[in-house]
Amino acid sequence: MAQLVKLVDYITRYESNPFHYPTQFIRLKQENWQKLIQQWEMEKESVTLDSFEQYDIEHKKSRLFQWNPFAKKDQPIETEPIKRTLPVTKKQLTQQFLNELYPFQLKWASSTISHVSFTDQKYNQDYMLKTFLQRLPDIYLVMYYPIFNIKQAPVDGEIILISPIGIEIITVLNKSPDATIIANDDRSWSVETESSNKKVLSPVIPLKRTEQIVRSILNRYEIDINITKTIFSHTNNFLFHTEPYNTTIIGKRDYDKWLEEKRNLHSPLKSVQLKAMEALLQHCQSSAIRRPEWQRDDDEYMTPASFEEI
């Protein structure tokens, strides 16, 4: 599960200690997953044993019923239902774990020990944000539409993925499922359906703007890391003659392949990756208020069930 290190202009744990929280998140996630999987395996084994015991009881009752002259005809056998608290399959368990972890990630991306941001509830159900966080490994650090503070002025950024091998800047362009997106030039693209043809601002423009900001920050701190750009849609196909320079276009046909390539990256967190995150966070805008003194410290979690309590 990828780590949400910045969400728009919310204050974040990662800016307070960028070299501590990425590794702490991985450790806490792994510890709680191991606890959950052990609980699931114990419950699965217990349910299996209960099933055999239940069968044995029912079998004995059935034999007793055959020799009981006082038993009523077609009398139902009362049995205790087997209760489950966790999903039946491991795949379902994994999804439950990710869903329980998601609010915790939003909490870390909108608060520190001393400050908290007012968050928009739309992010609780944001499809693209959930996709990036739940389907990418935790070695990916996600900046979701950060707002940079450049020369004391706020500048909107695009989605930024910081991986051990580079930085990928992403513009998401999702339109109605029946539309085809046509790449015209660097200024405008077209969204074409059977009944209409509308022009939209070229996604290359915000990509280039974010790239320039990222490059200037990294150059200032002499951080050398590869930067690429991606135009992304999970709902539409693209038509284009050639891809823009140093930019990959991913339509719905290539969506799963693109995600799978990301998932197949196996690497520990890298020092240059964390340095790049630290530098970028230093130039992001953060809006927050001081926590009430009585509010508890929610820096860590104990069990998956406690995620929603935090």
Secondary structure as UniProt FT lines:
FT   STRAND          3..7
FT   TURN            8..9
FT   HELIX           13..16
FT   TURN            18..20
FT   HELIX           21..66
FT   TURN            69..70
FT   TURN            73..74
FT   HELIX           90..108
FT   TURN            109..110
FT   STRAND          115..116
FT   HELIX           121..125
FT   HELIX           127..135
FT   TURN            138..139
FT   STRAND          141..144
FT   STRAND          147..150
FT   TURN            151..152
FT   STRAND          153..156
FT   STRAND          159..163
FT   TURN            164..165
FT   STRAND          166..172
FT   TURN            177..178
FT   STRAND          180..182
FT   STRAND          188..192
FT   STRAND          197..201
FT   HELIX           204..220
FT   TURN            221..222
FT   STRAND          227..232
FT   STRAND          237..239
FT   TURN            245..246
FT   STRAND          247..250
FT   TURN            252..254
FT   HELIX           255..263
FT   HELIX           271..282
FT   STRAND          289..290
FT   TURN            293..294
FT   HELIX           304..309
//
